Amino acid sequence: MSFEPLPSLHGRVAVITGGKGAIGFASAERLAALGARIVSLDRSDCAATQARLDALPQAPHASWHLALQASVTDSASLGQAAQAIQEKTGRCDILINSAGFTKSVPANDLEDLDDALFDAIVQSNLRGVFATVRAFAPLLKASGDGLIVNVSSIAGFTGTGSNLAYVAAKAGVDVLTQSLAKVLAPHVRVLAISPGVVDSGFVPGRGADFNAKAAATIPLQRVGTVQDIASAIEACATTMRFATGTRFVIDGGRSL
């Protein structure tokens, strides 16, 4: 593995879970512009996602991006996706774990955060990260210069977020990032990106009013954009190459 900055990602394959989501697709756009071949893993709407991928820049002699159906809560489907990517590309160099979901539940409302919702949030946001890494670890190791970027949240270390299950899941992602960085070194680097409030529609019910109130409390005076997060993910792949096992906080200072 070389730790020199990379001016392009030509010849590299980037797999993105939740690739049709706001952060996932913004990351796909940036990595594709640098020459990477994109594989988007989503639970549904593969045809629509494929149409969006087809409009992205395509490197010479690698004129395709691919949408595959797989769920991070279904390990069998992840294994099938990894096998399909192995057969079609022979490699995976970058894995971006951006799939997940949440729901607003006040922290003091312990009853509304029932077992089913708690388990579903943890399965999607934490176990799904581990299951995806497990499925793609052989390909990433074989790359010799593999990268995993886990999309976490400042909720994981501030203890404040959309609900307590989400807070716990993202704290788990942060620790898992540290552990995996040691386990998979030296051939695979593992990093986490921790956004604050992002104007993406990820949290149902949060819109312009919530964002305006949040912006007033943020030192840089606005909420994040998906491009803020995608640009940090791009930097993990191209310039911050001697980093592993850590998180980069991209929140405008909200967590200060």
C-alpha positions, 0 to 999 in steps of 0.5 A: 500500500502506498500512502501517497495522495491519489490524483485519480481513482481510475481502475478502482471499484467502489461499493456503496451501500445505500447508494441511492440515498442522498449521501451515498449518491453524492459520494458516487458522483464524486468517486465516479468523477475521479474514475472509479467504477461504482456499485450501488447496493440497495434494497429496492429500486435498482432500475431507477438507481441504475438509470442514475448511475448510467448518467455518471462519468465513466472511465475509459475501458470501464464504461459501466456502473452497476446497481445491485439488490442487497440488504445490509440486514440480510447477510445472504444477499450481501454474500451474493452481491460480493460474489457477483462483484467478484465475477463482474469486476474481480475486485473491490477497492473501496467500501462505503457503508452509508445504508441505514435508517432512523426515526425521531423519538424523544430521548425521554420517551422510553415507551415509544422506542419499543423493542422492535424499533430498537432492534431494527435501528441497531440491525440496520445501522450497526450490525449491517456495517459489520455484515457488509464488511464481513462479506467484502473483506476478502475482496478488500484485502486482495486489493492490497490498498483497500478502504472502508468508510463508515458513515457514522454520526456525532450522535455516537459520541455526543449522546444526542440524536434522533433516538437512543437506539440510533445513538447507541448504534453509531457509538458502536460504529465508531468502536467497530471502526477502531477495531476493524482498523487493527484487524484488517491492517495493513492492507485495508484502512478503516475510517468513519465520517461523523456528520452533524445535522445534514440537509438530506431528508434522512430523518423523517419529519425534519425539514427547513424549520428544524434546519434553520433552528439547528443552524443558529446553534452551529458555529459555522452558521449552517447545517451540513450538505450531502456534498460536505459529507461526500467530499470528506469521503472522497478525501479519505480515498485520495488525500488522507491516506495515512489515516486509519481507525479514526473518525472525521467530524464534519458538523460545522462545529455543532458538537463543540 
